[in-house]
Amino acid sequence: MLFLKSPTVLPGFKFSLAVSAFWLSILVLLPFSMLALSITDMGLAEFWRTITEEQVLAALWLSLKVSFYAAAINLVFGTLIAWVIVRYDFFGKSIINAIVDLPFALPTAVTGITLATLYAPNGWIGQLLAPMGIKVAFTPLGILIALIVVSLPFVVRTVQPVLEELQPELEEAATTMGASRFTIIRRVVLPELVPALITSFGMMFARATGEYGSVVFIAGNIPMVSQILPLVITSKLDLFDVQGASAVALFMLLISFVILSVLNIAQWSVSRKIGAKV
């Protein structure tokens, strides 16, 4: 039997909980359950052999590494963009707001084709980098750029509401007390942003690890070089290896679930510590 953590005067808890559980089961649990059932004929040994193939492990390591780098880079520059949008009024602010949401509005395939066109050896940017020996398209660097583009809005839109609630008077008071700008950021601003930063990092990392549309054109899908895990799944499907693709997909699902669970626990722990201090 389920109990509420605290009493509430709002009616309809049991009904809304039942509807929510049913909807989540249909949209989330049922497809994942069918994915797990689709590999039951493989056996544990065959499943282990499939997910430990050298090509799969190389793609997994590349996916996790590049996704982490993309999320970390966006964590810095996305927070800076959110800060500029919230703290300053300037001409063209609405345009910047629209540009931030553009990766949400555009189909990921359009983003991938655009980036591949720009960074190809004969592209507008690629031909400028080629004389310097820098190759972007069909390399992990190209994958990194694609993941940065598609995951940027997550951190901006997660941090922005927190900054809007953070009163500038706190920073002004710290300034009058002689605190430096670095101290204000470290002692006043960052503690308020940490839960939102953890949340945004988790969402960006999850989006990046499963990204396909924006990566497929710029990655080149070169095994052991620029092939990420979603591309391995697609390659197996092209070879009509449905069970192998399902095994890799389930493996990717389990890894993503573990990572998101760790980040959620970290966010809960930080929020609890902040609440205790208040």
RADAWO-V470591 format. One record per run of one state. SS is the DSSP state (@ for helix, = for strand, . for the rest). FROM is the first residue (numbers start at 1). TO is the last residue. If there is no record, write none. Layout:
ss:from:to
SS:FROM:TO
SS:FROM:TO
This chain:
ss:from:to
.:1:12
@:13:37
.:38:43
@:44:51
.:52:53
@:54:87
.:88:92
@:93:105
.:106:107
@:108:119
.:120:125
@:126:130
.:131:139
@:140:165
.:166:167
@:168:176
.:177:180
@:181:209
.:210:212
@:213:219
.:220:228
@:229:238
.:239:241
@:242:277
.:278:278
